[in-house]
Amino acid sequence: MTILSLVRFEAIALSRRRGALMPLLILGVLVLLAFGARAIDTARAETERVAITQAERTRWLALPPQDAHGAAHWGIYAFKPAPALLPLDPGISDDVGQSVWLEAHRQDDMLYRPRQEASPLRRAAAVDPAGLILAFGPLALFLLAFTTVAETRERGILALALPNSREPTRLLRAKVLAIMLAAMLILVLPLALIAPIVAAASGLLTADIMLRVVLWTAVMSTFIAILSLVGVTVAAALRDPRRALGALFALWVVLSFVSPRLAIAGADRADPLPSTAAVRQEMLDQAPAYWSPESSAEHKRTVLARYGVTRNEDLPIGARGAELDLAERRSHEVFDRILGGLYTAIERQERDFAAFGVLSPAIAATALSATVAGTDFPQHRAFITSAEHYRRNLVNTMNDAVMHHVHNHSGMAPPDDIHLWSRVPAYRYVPPLLPLGFERAWPALIALLAWIIASALALRIVARRLTA
Amino acid sequence: MTGVSFSALLAADVRRVARSPLLWIVQALLLASFLWGTYGTARFHGEQTADQARTVQAEAAWLKEVKGRIGRYTTPAPPGTPMPPTWQDPTDLAGFARFLLFAHSMKPHLPLSPLSIGASELSPTIIDIKLNRPFVGDPTYDLLNPRALKTGIFDLGFALTYLAPLAVLLLFGLLGTVERDRGILPMIAAHPLPARRWLGARNMALFVWTAGPILLSLVVTLALVGVPILTAGVAVAILLVLAWLVFWTGLAALILSRLPTAATATGQLVGLWFALTIGLPLVAGLIETAIDPAPSRARYVNALRHAGESVERDHEAIIIAGLKAEPAFRHVARKDVNDLATFSFTVPETERRLAPTYDAIQSHRREAVSRANVLGFVMPPLGMSTALAGLAGTDEAAQLRFEDRARVFQLRLRDDLYGRALALLLHPVPYNPVRARGQMNYLAFDDLPQDPPSAEPPRLSYALEMTAWLMVLGFSLFTAATMRGSRWRS
């Protein structure tokens, strides 16, 4: 029999094992349900985000004439657009803020994290398609692998195949392929087809998004292939079906539940993040919003020296504006160092987490899935950076107005400068294209490839030593 | 049919189960996961406690610095010296309250907090109190790697709620089906022995060897991280875990009563675990969202900005109305109303305009907590995790109580400082640079209201209710299993 005939045979046999297929089918339904729920939530949130972003812009443009620095304090709220493939894999989206207040003096934290805002019930039920596949796919596949191998033994098919040295390997390969095909058809393919349709309905379908869907499908298919190989290998290697069942069950718990938590704990131990209070206090000390008399005197000396004068009255610009501008620009360096350092440390932890993919294919696939879906930390940081650039431009523009309205030291927008507010453009965020994030995810890619090679080799070895 | 007695069967089964390497491997792995989870949570809470200590130190340093600065403002100003900016002068009540005040509310952890990380990974244990910010301000949080939150920090609560049942299911699924899988069940059935008695002894032996080591591991783990063991909280935690194990073993006994093969038993048990842990919460969560969606925070931001804009527009009218409302202030001129007194009128007005949106969010949060408490009785994993977090003082209800305390503290600060600002309208302290450079209308730094850190008490009542419920469920399942297993099945 050719391998294709064997796969066909196994696939037909699988379709008849309704009991064994049931967990996979139930998981498939839950995956679609989770996708639908996420897609509806995302669409609702996006409609609201667009409306409120517009309202913020209108409010900004309608600010009455006032101290330009006061306008910088009023600032603008920026809302992060949902990534197009968020319903597929939200990645870290539930655990990062969705909006940020862009105001003078401070780089504020992003607020309103969905998980923090969710009810206890929603937190308990916070599942997503990728998460379900990664956490429970192994169990469904292992049960399928166990059943199909055990049945082959019980019916004596294995004993018939053994005398021909090539047959056991082909037989096991056919089982792997049949299980893989079933899982892909039930778990991955429907999502790969629906996700671009949902993205198109939101007007977000681009070549980049299509490529992401293709890559996501490839990552999940590889993950499923690895688990099918592992499941069949273990089920075939252990002659006692009870031992095989126990081993597969334990493998599922370790690979899907224990290893990811171990990996993130390991990444944190290896390169711990600074404490929250320390970070906030450091920013408060080094970039205070309201400076002390000593800092104020130092600012004045610096400004006067910069313009080569000794008195405020001789400055070609407004002294207050110059001081505001000086302090603001100095705070940028502080924020870049302290917050930038924190974000870089998180990215290092992300890279370490990806490297822990050697412990479990679930870790490697988790890291890669979020990267290709555009929902990992580097892509969230891209929004933070973009919003912060916008804030700096807004505050600098306002400080510039205060500095240059020398005739009006209050910095009040004069009546002939009705376009001051509109000099700050509307905030628009364009998500980065695909390569972003891969530089930190490549260890996951290597780990996933290593897993598939190792599991294929293991199957080959087990097939050669197979006994009925 | 009498045959071997139950006690003899039980003794034999207890010996047989104890000889299984699988039992000890599973129990060792569980102990390791308990230790890891407990140490991880204790470490995490230790870091939060250290952050609180750092904040207390920062507050003390701030007060010292403020007092140290007073000297600069209490001495006469040389002629021609400009009035100091309001944000630098601690003797200026308005400047002090608006720019210098540095106050926090803190939620210390309970000694039993290593039991469950609960909401402590999501919600802050330190709230920065700002006088003029509407309500207690933004939902801040600790800066953790979001991946850790997504994956879930491995804590004892997770190990007890999710891993311990899996261990029970594996042990029952494999050790309770040996005879069936090895084809010796007909031989046993040939003896004058009721199936019910044989199954009862088997289940009891498995329960003893499952629950005993788990409870022991729990006590040892808590003791190792320094939790005082002889407390009501720990006693309730032990009872709760015991009830949890009774429930799951009851469920396993019910499945085993049909004398299935290991594959069938494990498949069915894992299916039940999956349904209770993921399926039911997922469906219930979808229903909750459809029936009672959470008020959107984006809308709150919009309302906040709208309220800020409208209060700014009505600024003068609000202040004049505020002055008119109090007979003592009727003769105070608008120009004499200082900055802080202005806030004493505009901030409550902002909160009043924002209240419908804010109250909707807060009442939804409270209703969601109450609903989860009730649904915990339908979805035992949800109930178990809520009960453990309640005992650890890390549940959402404790967080809400902490936020309420922070709000009370904010209002006490407002009463004190706004009250002083309004009193200045009637008895102003005129600025006199010849006497002192500062405004000299505030020096009562030591009289500022305080909010000493106080831990929220553990929620024993919910844990006890859940314990009783799980016991009832567990014993009902055992009863059903006994009735179902009344005959031998091949």
Chai-1 contact restraints between the chains, C-beta under 6 A:
chainA,res_idxA,chainB,res_idxB,connection_type,confidence,min_distance_angstrom,max_distance_angstrom,comment,restraint_id
A,A37,B,L286,contact,1.0,0.0,6.0,A-B,restraint_1
A,E48,B,S296,contact,1.0,0.0,6.0,A-B,restraint_2
A,E48,B,A298,contact,1.0,0.0,6.0,A-B,restraint_3
A,I52,B,A298,contact,1.0,0.0,6.0,A-B,restraint_4
A,I52,B,N302,contact,1.0,0.0,6.0,A-B,restraint_5
A,A55,B,N302,contact,1.0,0.0,6.0,A-B,restraint_6
A,R59,B,E309,contact,1.0,0.0,6.0,A-B,restraint_7
A,Y77,B,V301,contact,1.0,0.0,6.0,A-B,restraint_8
A,I92,B,P146,contact,1.0,0.0,6.0,A-B,restraint_9
A,I92,B,R147,contact,1.0,0.0,6.0,A-B,restraint_10
A,I92,B,K150,contact,1.0,0.0,6.0,A-B,restraint_11
A,D95,B,P146,contact,1.0,0.0,6.0,A-B,restraint_12
A,D95,B,L149,contact,1.0,0.0,6.0,A-B,restraint_13
A,D95,B,K150,contact,1.0,0.0,6.0,A-B,restraint_14
A,V96,B,P146,contact,1.0,0.0,6.0,A-B,restraint_15
A,L111,B,D138,contact,1.0,0.0,6.0,A-B,restraint_16
A,Y112,B,R297,contact,1.0,0.0,6.0,A-B,restraint_17
A,Q116,B,L122,contact,1.0,0.0,6.0,A-B,restraint_18
A,E117,B,R297,contact,1.0,0.0,6.0,A-B,restraint_19
A,S119,B,A368,contact,1.0,0.0,6.0,A-B,restraint_20
A,P120,B,A372,contact,1.0,0.0,6.0,A-B,restraint_21
A,P120,B,E396,contact,1.0,0.0,6.0,A-B,restraint_22
A,L121,B,A284,contact,1.0,0.0,6.0,A-B,restraint_23
A,L121,B,G285,contact,1.0,0.0,6.0,A-B,restraint_24
A,L121,B,E288,contact,1.0,0.0,6.0,A-B,restraint_25
A,L121,B,A372,contact,1.0,0.0,6.0,A-B,restraint_26
A,R122,B,G285,contact,1.0,0.0,6.0,A-B,restraint_27
A,A124,B,P281,contact,1.0,0.0,6.0,A-B,restraint_28
A,A124,B,L382,contact,1.0,0.0,6.0,A-B,restraint_29
A,A125,B,P281,contact,1.0,0.0,6.0,A-B,restraint_30
A,A125,B,L282,contact,1.0,0.0,6.0,A-B,restraint_31
A,A125,B,G285,contact,1.0,0.0,6.0,A-B,restraint_32
A,V127,B,L282,contact,1.0,0.0,6.0,A-B,restraint_33
A,R242,B,L174,contact,1.0,0.0,6.0,A-B,restraint_34
A,R242,B,D181,contact,1.0,0.0,6.0,A-B,restraint_35
A,R242,B,A262,contact,1.0,0.0,6.0,A-B,restraint_36
A,L245,B,A262,contact,1.0,0.0,6.0,A-B,restraint_37
A,L245,B,A263,contact,1.0,0.0,6.0,A-B,restraint_38
A,L245,B,T266,contact,1.0,0.0,6.0,A-B,restraint_39
A,G246,B,L174,contact,1.0,0.0,6.0,A-B,restraint_40
A,F249,B,L170,contact,1.0,0.0,6.0,A-B,restraint_41
A,V253,B,L166,contact,1.0,0.0,6.0,A-B,restraint_42
A,P260,B,T151,contact,1.0,0.0,6.0,A-B,restraint_43
A,R261,B,T151,contact,1.0,0.0,6.0,A-B,restraint_44
A,R261,B,F154,contact,1.0,0.0,6.0,A-B,restraint_45
A,I264,B,R147,contact,1.0,0.0,6.0,A-B,restraint_46
A,I264,B,A148,contact,1.0,0.0,6.0,A-B,restraint_47
A,I264,B,T151,contact,1.0,0.0,6.0,A-B,restraint_48
A,S275,B,E47,contact,1.0,0.0,6.0,A-B,restraint_49
A,S275,B,D51,contact,1.0,0.0,6.0,A-B,restraint_50
A,T276,B,D51,contact,1.0,0.0,6.0,A-B,restraint_51
A,T276,B,D142,contact,1.0,0.0,6.0,A-B,restraint_52
A,T276,B,L143,contact,1.0,0.0,6.0,A-B,restraint_53
A,A277,B,D51,contact,1.0,0.0,6.0,A-B,restraint_54
A,A277,B,R54,contact,1.0,0.0,6.0,A-B,restraint_55
A,A277,B,T55,contact,1.0,0.0,6.0,A-B,restraint_56
A,Q281,B,A58,contact,1.0,0.0,6.0,A-B,restraint_57
A,Y290,B,W87,contact,1.0,0.0,6.0,A-B,restraint_58
A,Y290,B,F99,contact,1.0,0.0,6.0,A-B,restraint_59
A,P293,B,Q88,contact,1.0,0.0,6.0,A-B,restraint_60
A,I346,B,N145,contact,1.0,0.0,6.0,A-B,restraint_61
A,Q349,B,N145,contact,1.0,0.0,6.0,A-B,restraint_62
A,F353,B,R147,contact,1.0,0.0,6.0,A-B,restraint_63
